[in-house]
Amino acid sequence: MTQDTPYTVSIIADYGPLSDMAFAEVTQNIYKQLEGLPLRENEYSVPPFDTVQTGFMLAQTAINSELGDKHFFFVNTAPRHDDAAPRANSAGEKLVFMELHNGVRIIAVNSGYSLSFVKEAAKRTQVVEISNEGSQFRSRDFYPKALGAVVRGDESILLDKEPVIADMPEDVVGFVDGYGNLKCTIDPARIDQYMGQFVGIEMNGCKHFVKVGQSIFDVPDGYLCMACGSSGWPLPGGGRRGFVEIVRRSGSAFEDFGKPRGGTQIKMTSL
């Protein structure tokens, strides 16, 4: 890419729909911090407080990005679950910087599983020196400054301190796409032994029989199917991280299983 190639900033946050005022305010501050730079910006909304879906979306879009060091992510799903006590100053989880092996860089709140899916692709991870309290809306008032500094090459705000990041959760709903398909943190190799058979799937208090197929369309229309899905990413040491997907052809597995959130545990039983 040439020097004239614009920077791409992808915002992933749980502010609500993209039309919500919060996205507008954060976007304005990011443009202010990056004023004078060629810039394009994308915004992606995840469900409120859902750090699992935040982490899955981040990994899928960041690890697979081919934009290299021109691509930055600004990630804020911050339920402040690191401490259940009252917080008069709106303190919350700390801000973290991460650089991936493909050159993509991330500024994200280290909340729950927000960085769990992407950490295996990290080249370096550091705590950001910035105020994490004093505003209810830290991602508007404080955090764009950190992004601006990193994009402009100023890493003086990065501490020589590596944060503790939770491991990726296993056997849970990782992401719900627009069709109601459930992308699950189940290794596709685990369902090979059931190919062409029905298995029992239980989650969120709902139970259904699901047929295991070679692809999500490897069942008659209307059936529930479990197969290796379209999501996944290359691993730095070689190989690929893949995920099982549960779908209903011409329907919504999300509805079938009672609208599970990211992180909902999945139990699979053979028949």
C-alpha positions as a Markdown table, in Angstrom:
| # | Residue | x | y | z |
|---|---|---|---|---|
| 1 | Met | 0.0 | 0.0 | 0.0 |
| 2 | Thr | 1.2 | 3.5 | -0.7 |
| 3 | Gln | 1.5 | 6.4 | 1.6 |
| 4 | Asp | -1.8 | 7.8 | 0.3 |
| 5 | Thr | -3.7 | 4.7 | 1.3 |
| 6 | Pro | -6.2 | 5.8 | 3.9 |
| 7 | Tyr | -6.2 | 4.5 | 7.5 |
| 8 | Thr | -9.2 | 2.3 | 8.3 |
| 9 | Val | -10.7 | 2.5 | 11.8 |
| 10 | Ser | -13.2 | -0.2 | 12.6 |
| 11 | Ile | -15.3 | 0.5 | 15.7 |
| 12 | Ile | -16.9 | -2.5 | 17.5 |
| 13 | Ala | -19.1 | -1.5 | 20.4 |
| 14 | Asp | -22.3 | -2.2 | 22.3 |
| 15 | Tyr | -23.7 | 1.3 | 22.3 |
| 16 | Gly | -26.9 | 0.1 | 20.6 |
| 17 | Pro | -28.0 | 0.4 | 16.9 |
| 18 | Leu | -25.6 | 2.3 | 14.6 |
| 19 | Ser | -28.1 | 5.2 | 14.6 |
| 20 | Asp | -27.6 | 5.6 | 18.4 |
| 21 | Met | -26.2 | 9.0 | 19.4 |
| 22 | Ala | -23.3 | 7.2 | 21.2 |
| 23 | Phe | -21.8 | 6.1 | 17.9 |
| 24 | Ala | -22.1 | 9.6 | 16.5 |
| 25 | Glu | -20.3 | 11.1 | 19.5 |
| 26 | Val | -17.5 | 8.6 | 19.5 |
| 27 | Thr | -17.0 | 8.9 | 15.7 |
| 28 | Gln | -16.8 | 12.7 | 15.9 |
| 29 | Asn | -14.1 | 12.5 | 18.6 |
| 30 | Ile | -12.1 | 9.9 | 16.6 |
| 31 | Tyr | -12.2 | 12.1 | 13.5 |
| 32 | Lys | -11.0 | 15.0 | 15.7 |
| 33 | Gln | -8.1 | 13.0 | 17.0 |
| 34 | Leu | -7.1 | 11.9 | 13.5 |
| 35 | Glu | -7.7 | 15.2 | 11.8 |
| 36 | Gly | -5.5 | 15.7 | 8.8 |
| 37 | Leu | -5.0 | 12.0 | 8.1 |
| 38 | Pro | -6.7 | 10.1 | 5.2 |
| 39 | Leu | -9.3 | 8.1 | 7.0 |
| 40 | Arg | -12.3 | 5.8 | 6.5 |
| 41 | Glu | -14.3 | 4.5 | 9.3 |
| 42 | Asn | -16.6 | 1.5 | 9.9 |
| 43 | Glu | -19.0 | 0.9 | 12.8 |
| 44 | Tyr | -20.2 | -2.5 | 14.0 |
| 45 | Ser | -22.8 | -3.0 | 16.8 |
| 46 | Val | -22.9 | -5.9 | 19.2 |
| 47 | Pro | -25.5 | -6.8 | 21.8 |
| 48 | Pro | -25.3 | -4.8 | 25.1 |
| 49 | Phe | -22.6 | -6.1 | 27.5 |
| 50 | Asp | -21.9 | -9.2 | 25.3 |
| 51 | Thr | -18.1 | -9.5 | 25.4 |
| 52 | Val | -18.2 | -12.9 | 23.7 |
| 53 | Gln | -19.8 | -11.6 | 20.5 |
| 54 | Thr | -17.5 | -8.6 | 20.7 |
| 55 | Gly | -14.4 | -10.8 | 20.9 |
| 56 | Phe | -15.6 | -13.1 | 18.1 |
| 57 | Met | -16.4 | -10.3 | 15.7 |
| 58 | Leu | -13.0 | -8.6 | 16.5 |
| 59 | Ala | -11.1 | -11.8 | 15.7 |
| 60 | Gln | -13.0 | -12.6 | 12.6 |
| 61 | Thr | -12.5 | -9.1 | 11.1 |
| 62 | Ala | -9.1 | -8.3 | 12.5 |
| 63 | Ile | -7.2 | -11.5 | 12.0 |
| 64 | Asn | -8.6 | -11.9 | 8.5 |
| 65 | Ser | -7.9 | -8.3 | 7.5 |
| 66 | Glu | -5.5 | -7.7 | 4.6 |
| 67 | Leu | -5.1 | -4.0 | 5.3 |
| 68 | Gly | -2.0 | -4.6 | 7.5 |
| 69 | Asp | -0.7 | -1.7 | 9.6 |
| 70 | Lys | -3.2 | 0.7 | 8.0 |
| 71 | His | -6.0 | -1.0 | 9.9 |
| 72 | Phe | -7.0 | -0.1 | 13.4 |
| 73 | Phe | -9.7 | -1.3 | 15.7 |
| 74 | Phe | -11.4 | 0.7 | 18.5 |
| 75 | Val | -13.3 | -1.8 | 20.7 |
| 76 | Asn | -15.6 | -0.9 | 23.6 |
| 77 | Thr | -17.9 | -3.3 | 25.3 |
| 78 | Ala | -17.4 | -2.4 | 28.9 |
| 79 | Pro | -20.0 | -3.8 | 31.3 |
| 80 | Arg | -17.7 | -3.0 | 34.3 |
| 81 | His | -18.0 | -6.6 | 35.6 |
| 82 | Asp | -14.5 | -6.6 | 36.9 |
| 83 | Asp | -15.8 | -5.3 | 40.2 |
| 84 | Ala | -19.5 | -5.6 | 41.3 |
| 85 | Ala | -19.1 | -3.0 | 44.1 |
| 86 | Pro | -20.5 | 0.6 | 43.6 |
| 87 | Arg | -18.2 | 2.8 | 41.5 |
| 88 | Ala | -18.6 | 6.5 | 42.2 |
| 89 | Asn | -16.1 | 7.5 | 39.6 |
| 90 | Ser | -17.4 | 5.1 | 36.8 |
| 91 | Ala | -14.1 | 3.2 | 36.9 |
| 92 | Gly | -13.9 | 0.1 | 34.8 |
| 93 | Glu | -11.8 | -2.4 | 32.9 |
| 94 | Lys | -8.5 | -1.1 | 31.6 |
| 95 | Leu | -7.6 | -0.1 | 28.1 |
| 96 | Val | -5.2 | -2.3 | 26.2 |
| 97 | Phe | -3.2 | -2.1 | 23.0 |
| 98 | Met | -2.6 | -5.1 | 20.8 |
| 99 | Glu | -0.6 | -5.6 | 17.6 |
| 100 | Leu | -1.4 | -8.7 | 15.5 |
| 101 | His | 1.0 | -10.7 | 13.4 |
| 102 | Asn | -0.7 | -9.3 | 10.2 |
| 103 | Gly | 0.1 | -5.7 | 11.3 |
| 104 | Val | -3.4 | -4.8 | 12.5 |
| 105 | Arg | -3.5 | -2.8 | 15.7 |
| 106 | Ile | -6.2 | -2.7 | 18.3 |
| 107 | Ile | -7.2 | -0.3 | 21.1 |
| 108 | Ala | -9.8 | -2.2 | 23.3 |
| 109 | Val | -11.2 | -2.4 | 26.7 |
| 110 | Asn | -10.0 | -5.6 | 28.3 |
| 111 | Ser | -13.4 | -6.7 | 29.4 |
| 112 | Gly | -14.6 | -10.3 | 29.8 |
| 113 | Tyr | -13.8 | -12.1 | 26.5 |
| 114 | Ser | -13.4 | -9.0 | 24.3 |
| 115 | Leu | -9.8 | -9.9 | 23.5 |
| 116 | Ser | -9.9 | -13.7 | 24.2 |
| 117 | Phe | -10.5 | -14.8 | 20.6 |
| 118 | Val | -7.8 | -12.6 | 19.1 |
| 119 | Lys | -5.0 | -13.1 | 21.7 |
| 120 | Glu | -3.5 | -16.1 | 19.9 |
| 121 | Ala | -2.8 | -13.9 | 16.9 |
| 122 | Ala | -1.1 | -11.2 | 19.0 |
| 123 | Lys | 2.5 | -10.2 | 18.4 |
| 124 | Arg | 2.5 | -7.9 | 21.4 |
| 125 | Thr | 0.0 | -6.7 | 24.0 |
| 126 | Gln | 0.4 | -3.8 | 26.4 |
| 127 | Val | -1.6 | -1.8 | 28.9 |
| 128 | Val | -2.4 | 1.7 | 27.8 |
| 129 | Glu | -1.6 | 4.6 | 30.3 |
| 130 | Ile | -4.9 | 6.6 | 30.3 |
| 131 | Ser | -7.6 | 7.4 | 32.7 |
| 132 | Asn | -10.1 | 4.5 | 33.1 |
| 133 | Glu | -12.4 | 6.5 | 35.5 |
| 134 | Gly | -13.9 | 9.9 | 35.8 |
| 135 | Ser | -16.4 | 9.6 | 33.0 |
| 136 | Gln | -19.5 | 7.4 | 32.4 |
| 137 | Phe | -18.6 | 7.5 | 28.7 |
| 138 | Arg | -14.8 | 6.8 | 28.6 |
| 139 | Ser | -14.9 | 5.7 | 25.0 |
| 140 | Arg | -16.0 | 9.2 | 24.0 |
| 141 | Asp | -14.1 | 11.3 | 26.5 |
| 142 | Phe | -10.7 | 9.6 | 26.9 |
| 143 | Tyr | -10.1 | 6.6 | 24.6 |
| 144 | Pro | -10.1 | 8.3 | 21.2 |
| 145 | Lys | -6.9 | 10.2 | 22.4 |
| 146 | Ala | -5.2 | 6.8 | 22.8 |
| 147 | Leu | -6.2 | 5.7 | 19.3 |
| 148 | Gly | -5.1 | 9.0 | 17.9 |
| 149 | Ala | -1.7 | 8.7 | 19.5 |
| 150 | Val | -1.1 | 5.1 | 18.3 |
| 151 | Val | -2.2 | 5.9 | 14.7 |
| 152 | Arg | 0.2 | 8.8 | 14.6 |
| 153 | Gly | 3.0 | 6.6 | 15.8 |
| 154 | Asp | 3.2 | 7.9 | 19.4 |
| 155 | Glu | 3.6 | 4.8 | 21.7 |
| 156 | Ser | 4.7 | 6.7 | 24.8 |
| 157 | Ile | 1.3 | 5.9 | 26.3 |
| 158 | Leu | 2.0 | 2.1 | 26.1 |
| 159 | Leu | 3.2 | 0.7 | 29.4 |
| 160 | Asp | 5.8 | -2.1 | 29.7 |
| 161 | Lys | 3.1 | -4.2 | 31.2 |
| 162 | Glu | 1.2 | -7.1 | 29.7 |
| 163 | Pro | -2.4 | -7.5 | 30.7 |
| 164 | Val | -4.1 | -10.7 | 31.7 |
| 165 | Ile | -6.5 | -11.8 | 29.0 |
| 166 | Ala | -9.1 | -14.5 | 29.5 |
| 167 | Asp | -8.9 | -17.7 | 27.4 |
| 168 | Met | -11.5 | -18.2 | 24.7 |
| 169 | Pro | -14.6 | -20.0 | 26.1 |
| 170 | Glu | -15.3 | -23.5 | 24.8 |
| 171 | Asp | -18.6 | -25.0 | 23.8 |
| 172 | Val | -20.6 | -21.7 | 23.8 |
| 173 | Val | -22.4 | -19.5 | 21.4 |
| 174 | Gly | -19.7 | -17.2 | 19.9 |
| 175 | Phe | -21.7 | -15.1 | 17.6 |
| 176 | Val | -25.2 | -14.7 | 16.1 |
| 177 | Asp | -25.3 | -13.6 | 12.5 |
| 178 | Gly | -28.1 | -11.7 | 10.7 |
| 179 | Tyr | -29.8 | -15.0 | 9.6 |
| 180 | Gly | -30.0 | -16.3 | 13.2 |
| 181 | Asn | -27.2 | -18.7 | 12.6 |
| 182 | Leu | -25.3 | -19.6 | 15.7 |
| 183 | Lys | -21.5 | -19.6 | 15.4 |
| 184 | Cys | -20.3 | -21.8 | 18.2 |
| 185 | Thr | -16.9 | -22.3 | 19.8 |
| 186 | Ile | -16.9 | -26.1 | 19.1 |
| 187 | Asp | -14.0 | -27.5 | 17.1 |
| 188 | Pro | -15.4 | -28.9 | 13.8 |
| 189 | Ala | -13.2 | -32.0 | 14.2 |
| 190 | Arg | -15.4 | -33.0 | 17.2 |
| 191 | Ile | -18.5 | -33.5 | 15.0 |
| 192 | Asp | -16.9 | -35.6 | 12.3 |
| 193 | Gln | -17.8 | -38.8 | 14.0 |
| 194 | Tyr | -21.5 | -37.9 | 13.8 |
| 195 | Met | -21.5 | -37.0 | 10.1 |
| 196 | Gly | -24.9 | -37.7 | 8.6 |
| 197 | Gln | -26.4 | -38.4 | 12.0 |
| 198 | Phe | -28.7 | -36.5 | 14.4 |
| 199 | Val | -27.4 | -35.3 | 17.7 |
| 200 | Gly | -29.1 | -33.7 | 20.6 |
| 201 | Ile | -28.3 | -30.0 | 21.3 |
| 202 | Glu | -29.3 | -28.3 | 24.5 |
| 203 | Met | -28.8 | -24.6 | 25.3 |
| 204 | Asn | -30.6 | -21.8 | 27.0 |
| 205 | Gly | -33.2 | -24.3 | 28.3 |
| 206 | Cys | -34.1 | -25.5 | 24.8 |
| 207 | Lys | -33.5 | -28.9 | 23.3 |
| 208 | His | -33.6 | -29.9 | 19.6 |
| 209 | Phe | -32.4 | -32.7 | 17.4 |
| 210 | Val | -29.9 | -31.4 | 14.9 |
| 211 | Lys | -28.4 | -33.2 | 11.9 |
| 212 | Val | -24.7 | -33.1 | 11.4 |
| 213 | Gly | -23.7 | -32.3 | 7.8 |
| 214 | Gln | -20.8 | -31.4 | 5.5 |
| 215 | Ser | -22.1 | -27.9 | 5.2 |
| 216 | Ile | -24.9 | -25.8 | 6.6 |
| 217 | Phe | -27.0 | -26.6 | 3.5 |
| 218 | Asp | -26.4 | -30.4 | 3.8 |
| 219 | Val | -30.0 | -31.0 | 5.1 |
| 220 | Pro | -33.5 | -30.6 | 3.6 |
| 221 | Asp | -35.0 | -27.2 | 3.7 |
| 222 | Gly | -36.4 | -26.4 | 7.2 |
| 223 | Tyr | -34.1 | -28.8 | 9.1 |
| 224 | Leu | -31.7 | -27.8 | 11.8 |
| 225 | Cys | -28.1 | -28.5 | 10.8 |
| 226 | Met | -24.7 | -28.5 | 12.5 |
| 227 | Ala | -21.6 | -28.2 | 10.3 |
| 228 | Cys | -18.3 | -26.5 | 10.0 |
| 229 | Gly | -19.2 | -22.9 | 9.3 |
| 230 | Ser | -17.8 | -20.0 | 7.3 |
| 231 | Ser | -16.1 | -18.3 | 10.2 |
| 232 | Gly | -12.5 | -18.8 | 11.3 |
| 233 | Trp | -9.0 | -17.5 | 10.9 |
| 234 | Pro | -5.4 | -18.6 | 10.2 |
| 235 | Leu | -3.1 | -19.4 | 13.2 |
| 236 | Pro | 0.3 | -17.7 | 13.4 |
| 237 | Gly | 2.1 | -21.1 | 13.6 |
| 238 | Gly | 0.1 | -22.6 | 10.8 |
| 239 | Gly | -3.2 | -24.3 | 10.6 |
| 240 | Arg | -6.6 | -22.7 | 11.0 |
| 241 | Arg | -9.1 | -22.0 | 13.8 |
| 242 | Gly | -12.5 | -23.2 | 12.7 |
| 243 | Phe | -16.0 | -23.1 | 14.3 |
| 244 | Val | -19.1 | -25.2 | 14.2 |
| 245 | Glu | -22.3 | -23.5 | 13.1 |
| 246 | Ile | -25.8 | -24.4 | 14.0 |
| 247 | Val | -28.5 | -23.2 | 11.5 |
| 248 | Arg | -32.0 | -23.8 | 10.5 |
| 249 | Arg | -32.4 | -23.8 | 6.7 |
| 250 | Ser | -34.9 | -21.0 | 5.8 |
| 251 | Gly | -35.3 | -20.3 | 9.5 |
| 252 | Ser | -33.5 | -19.1 | 12.6 |
| 253 | Ala | -31.6 | -21.3 | 15.0 |
| 254 | Phe | -31.4 | -18.2 | 17.2 |
| 255 | Glu | -35.2 | -18.3 | 17.6 |
| 256 | Asp | -35.3 | -22.1 | 18.0 |
| 257 | Phe | -33.0 | -21.9 | 21.0 |
| 258 | Gly | -34.7 | -19.1 | 22.8 |
| 259 | Lys | -32.4 | -16.2 | 21.5 |
| 260 | Pro | -29.2 | -17.2 | 23.3 |
| 261 | Arg | -26.6 | -14.6 | 24.1 |
| 262 | Gly | -23.0 | -14.9 | 23.4 |
| 263 | Gly | -21.4 | -17.2 | 25.9 |
| 264 | Thr | -24.5 | -19.4 | 26.3 |
| 265 | Gln | -23.2 | -22.9 | 27.1 |
| 266 | Ile | -24.0 | -25.7 | 24.6 |
| 267 | Lys | -24.4 | -29.4 | 25.5 |
| 268 | Met | -24.2 | -32.0 | 22.7 |
| 269 | Thr | -25.3 | -35.6 | 23.2 |
| 270 | Ser | -25.2 | -38.5 | 20.7 |
| 271 | Leu | -28.4 | -40.4 | 20.0 |
